[in-house]
Structure formats: C-alpha cells, structure tokens
Amino acid sequence: MKGDYQDLVDEISALLGAPATLENRDFRLIAFGAHDSDDDLAMDPVRTRSILTRQSTADVRSWFEGFGIARATGPVRIPAAPEAGVFRGRICLPVRYRGIVQGYVWLLDQEPGLPGPGAAALDAAMEVAQRIGVLLAEEAKAGADLSREFLAVLTAGRGWQQDMAVAALRVALGAGGDGLHAAVCVTPWPGEAPASVPGAAAVCVVPRRIGSGPGAAGPGTGAGPGPDTVGEPALAVLLRLRSTDALAPALAAVARLLPRAAEATGTDGKGAGGKAAGGGAGATAVTTATATARGVTAGVADPVRGLAELPAAWEQAVAAARAAAAQPRLGPVAQWSAIGPYRMLASLAADPVDDPAARTLLTPANRELARTAEVFLDCAGQAGRAAAALGIHRQTLYYRLGRVEQLTGLDLDEGEDRLLLHMALKAARLT
C-alpha cells in the first residue's frame, strides 16, 4: 500500500510542479516526492525534520492546525513564518473520506509575486487527494479486521500461548507493530466493535468474566469467550501514538467513544444493538456527560513501544477504567498513571471484597459510617480536615469513628489497622 501512496504523491507533484509530502492526520510522514531543487528554502527546518524523523512536533502540528486545515474541504494556503521554521509558504490539500479528514498533502508555495498552481491544477490534485483518502480510510478500517489477533493477545494465558498471540499480531501489523501505542479499555460496550476508530491500529470487544472487572478476560486470566463469560463486555483499542508525551490525540479519540457506548447502552442499561456502537447516526446525540451518568468509563494505559508489553498495558487500561467507575473524580477517562492506590487495588480486588473486619461496615445499613471512615482515612487521620470535609462537628466524627471501631474490631490508632480498613473501603468501590 505504501507504493500506492508514493505513486499518488508523485502524481500530485507532477500536476502542481512541486515536490509533495503526504502525512496522516497525526502528522506522521507516509510518502514524499523527490527534492531536486537547489533552492535552500525548499528544505526549511520543518520539512527537513518531517522527512528525517517521519513526523512533526506537537508545536508544528498545532501551528498548522491553527489555519483550519482539519476543517477545510479544499486547498489551504499558509504563509511563511521564519520564526516558526517555515521559510516558505505551504499549500495544504486536506485528504478526506466521507467528510472525515484522513491526512494532508503538503506542497511548497511559490514566492510572493510569482504565479502559483492554477485552479484547474489544484482541482485535479484534490481529486488525487480524494483517492488517497480512500486508501487511508481502508487502512484504518483494517485495524478492525485485526480484532481476532488483538483479542487473542488480550485473552491468552501467560506463557507460550501469549507469546504466540503477540507474534501473530506483530506479523499482522507489520512495521507499525514496532511503534508507540497505548492500550484503551472502554466499558461497558454493547454490540460490535466500531468499524474504525481514528488513530487505532486494532480494535476488538473483550468478554467479561464472572467476578472480574470490565474486560477482565484479559492477560493473565487465561480466560476467553466460553461458558463462564458473562456480564458487560469492554471495547479494547490499540491506539498509535506520536510520542510518549503527546497523549492528547489519544485521549480525544477515547472521549469520542464514550457517547457511542452510552448511545448503545441506552437509558435502561440494555444494549441497543451494534448499530449505534458502530457509529450510527444517533451516536453523536449523546454527550460525554450523559455517558458518565450511564456508567460508561474508559481507561488509558501508559504508552508502550512494540507489542511485548501489550498484555500488561491492557491490564493497566482495565484497572484505570475500573478506577474511573469507582471514583468519579478520576473519570470518565482515567489514565493509569493518575489513579493512585487503585493501580494496586484493581489487581487485588477482581472479586468482591469480603474481609471479615469490614464485612459489617460495608452493608447498606452502615453506609454513612463507611463514608465517614473513608474520608477520615483519606485525610490522613486528621480529625479537623475530616470533619470539615464531611460537614459535621468533631464530636460527631469521634462518635462515628468509635462506632466504626466497634463494628470492625479495628483500632484506628494503629497504622496497620488503618491500612487494612482503608484498602477494604477503596477496594469495595471497585466491585
């Protein structure tokens, strides 16, 4: 397919009489025409970096996007800006498919005062850009076609089975498998996987097992679809990244998935079928706030390079999604790096908490006492802060804590007893 891109870029270069470059929507270089000019300005720092490193920086991307190229349907002229490393003006041809931007073709504009490409030539070049858009959209859709290989990695048991699954996915992804990725978990996800997700290398729907967290038929469980898989499934997405510190596009893509999941879930919590989940017309009518109200959350793992650490990254994504559901202040999209104690608790509390000390406290009849204890422990045992957070008098706080000690048999003056109760209360949120 890269040969097809190169041929189309060369065709645009010939139509407009200038070397062209093709980048995807994330400003990753796909193909570029030959630069045989003696003009030093033809290879300014921005274009040189794009070709040598095959990507542009986040600042460069933001600067160019400021000219509205992501919304444009025709050629966009961008003036030179030497202070930004753009010594020559650019002509940007947006590459779209069915109204969605897939990438950009870039050409150097003529110097001011010199005639540039005519309208007819630009129209012909835009027709070629449309053909590129079809190819890029088909390539994005191919990510969904890797659902079987992706699912095998997430559900294989540890050891040789997982190694074989990772190897198969690496072969299917080709050179892209060695790049930087982030694993994402969106739960619950009724229906089928969406036909395509912007920036995704692969997507699949992962079943949920009894007593597990969302999508927990994942790595390390050795579980896959079978008679013991029940409950709401999760959507797994393998997102391509430009760099470890450029997660914003990935987080934006995840946020766009939440309303689609909520639309399919419906107000009664029952799936409405795969049509809306796959991006049907009604999918945009549901906001992220509505998705949150319906209990739809997402978790994003730390970036990984290559696929060897993908199973562990999926566990991180599942843990982050569970934490977002347990603690609203973390969600609706939570990054594993930001969920604090839930990083450990999510792996320990796959099944409901049933510690004898906390069993009675966690019953519905003692909900207010449990909240009091949790806030007190969150405040590091500082009575003044806890009373203020709860909106009660200190004496009321002390009375409630005494009741907590009676019910649990724990001594809240002892560090290990505090730790046990704090862990039990936090883990209970995950069930």
Steps between C-alpha positions, in 0.01 A plus 500: 500500500793735561583468129149620417547804723834581335351478152216734596737749665717499188187561292415809706861620478481474119162678484617795709866510400623483859617218731217381723496320834217292647435478874221329688268692733757463780766667282694176449679493165369238255662594169690790342605610155858552384662833592744589221492878541809708575281744693607485865153620605345185351625305802421714800537356855137386521508303175847362572393368841183350354696300244792399721297401808181409309288715730441859607511640851187578699576874471526481122178305480319752719636790293380357168164389642446860606436580132191277498643217291309235698169662399592603146357323196728666247857628468624723783782747448721557804745792500867470585601548864880494540469528880315164495754338266267533199714691251265443205124518487307176472206372303310239701263259325274340763459128441143405591273199474127537556556832667764375746855628470746215449819695437663786312701552181753781533668703228728802507324809366667739256677809624277808538447665163554182299205308354408185689303195386184588310147412606473216248824341621392531864162341419679209332730465800200493738355213297820307559484593870152345511643173367763516775219552751336175389826311553559652844142423607536140383824470694330635814214255453753218478567558870155365574579198282781413744249447779564126515877540539459785749245308707730196508774710661264636765345165592794261473644348815851593601785310339536358153137560402534871569836512322349339190203739505730803525713367213190453282381856568847635426499326161151633424597858588826489307753776565236695692511240775837632616367852555367677808151399617255548786246238603149628576205336675145639459231335709224398475492458123180339365496372146783460253827690473481821294601466136787743555648715774722796406863423575433136593724215392248238618168476684300213647231423756624310805263283707464545873523207740300435816658677795737701283534863414397640164674314224685286749511198273830657413863415558593278783155351544533239233134561430329564174150473363335197650223381727638695797505836318205715597428862570573815304793483256762768447638659188876467461684750280867503405575865422805619308694780666747756367694528826471406866415858598239558226199318642249775419391353163457157660295640787285695253434183299401317818266781608321472165437130564315555829182650350491216246507245782232689694275524194519123455449438871183709517333651803389165636852358492411249229688487176329654203695292253823545315377767259539796730814360655649480157443869440137521383329830441374529857838443657589869508181594683633374831749717686796393707311617809214267411746219449637562849149496645440164335812353654717493187869550581832457327853421612823588319822310569849640500653510148700194392734453207451179309257227602689299761350705786151519349341244739625696802384825339152353457491416871587864571219622273248270669614617844466865397149444363397329822650783705309759294176315573585469871616858553316759287769764552737281295271461200339458265835445326773400746868450430665216688781730608248723684281254692718482812423208735264344249805396298558233762147446624357431155728199462425376852124548498381311193240333722269667756672599824402276791748575777342397834601826667324718243208270414247661735617854431446452128133405532240755377389569857844642585563699182543830686749349746699353211512839327609666824783251545614537139507880515686488834763268353520704178582799721793308653317465831475877552174549687464869419533449125271198503228676700514798262483274193199318644333817623462369857622594847818338632308332780265345245805376309651344813169331581476350152862382504431330832208318339728399212749349745219309673369357172841407358696408808781719368699761689523816289798614706697208350660554159445146370135504604456830320668357190277191500181704533607757242583229246169321567299820451679597179485147360127485572450784251639279225237227540 
